[in-house]
Amino acid sequence: MTVAERRLQIGKRGTVTLPASLRKRYNLDAGDALTVVDLGGVFVMTPEVSVVSKIADEVRALRDSADVTLDDLLGGLDEERRNFYAERYGMVD
């Protein structure tokens, strides 16, 4: 882990600009959300990871490791829905 100190300045509207080198290193783009934690006057900023993006990445990795295509997954979706509906509500369409 590299520890680096950067001097940032707060703008008139409370904005803080991260140096381009940090944005590039951590793949941060305009509009990305950060979480700021106040540790008694020491601020720690961390990128927020979208739960949806994280889950999508995990599903993609599992799908790739099982050699299953998206078409394979979608192909069985209607049948799974019918089975779920029948099991849950005791009905079949």
N, C-alpha and C positions, 0 to 999 in steps of 0.2 A: 504494500500500500504506500502510495506516495502522498506526502502531506505537503500541500502548497498553500501559501498565503496570497490572497488577492485583495487589493483595495477596491471597493465598490463605492459608488456615490449614489445617494438617494436623490432622485429628481424632484421637481416641484410638485408633481402629483403623486409622489411616493413610489415611483417606479425605480427599479434597480435593473441595470443591464449586466448580464453575465458576459464575461469575455468570450469572444468567438472561439478561442482555443478550447474552453470548457464546453461550450455548446456543441462543438464538433466532436470532441472526445466522448461525450456522453449522449450523442445523437439527440440533442434537444432542439426543437423548432419553435417558431413563434406560435403562441397559443398553448403550448404544453403547460400542464399544471405542475407546480412544485408544492411540497408541504414544508412549512417552516415550523421548527420546534424551538421554543425558547427554553434553554437550559440555564436559567438564572443569569441572563445577560449574554450568553453564548448562543448564537443562532446557528441551527443546523438546517440546511435546505436539502431536500431529497426529491427526485422526480417521482411523481405519482404514476404508478403503473395501472393502466386500465385493467380492471378485472376481466372485462370481456376480451380484451386483446390477449391477456395472459392465458385465459381458458382456451381461446382459439389457437394459440401457439401450442398448448399442451395437447389439444385434440389433433392438430396437424402432425405433431411429432408421433403420437400414438398411431395415427392412421398410416403414416409413412413407415413406421417400424413393423406394422402388421401387413404392409403391402396392400392396403385397402384404398380404393379410389373414392372420390366424392360421389361418383355415379353409383358405386356399390352401396354406399350408405343411403343415398336418396332412393335407390331402387327398392329397398325394403321398407321405406318409411310408411307407405300407405298400409301395408300389411300390419306393421307394428301399431299404427294408430287404431286399426280395426280391432286388433287383439286387446289393446289397452281399453278401448271403449267397451268391448264385450265383457272384459274382466271387471272393469270398474262399475259399469251400469247394468250388466246382465243383458245387454241388447246387442244385436248385430244389425248393420245397416241393410 
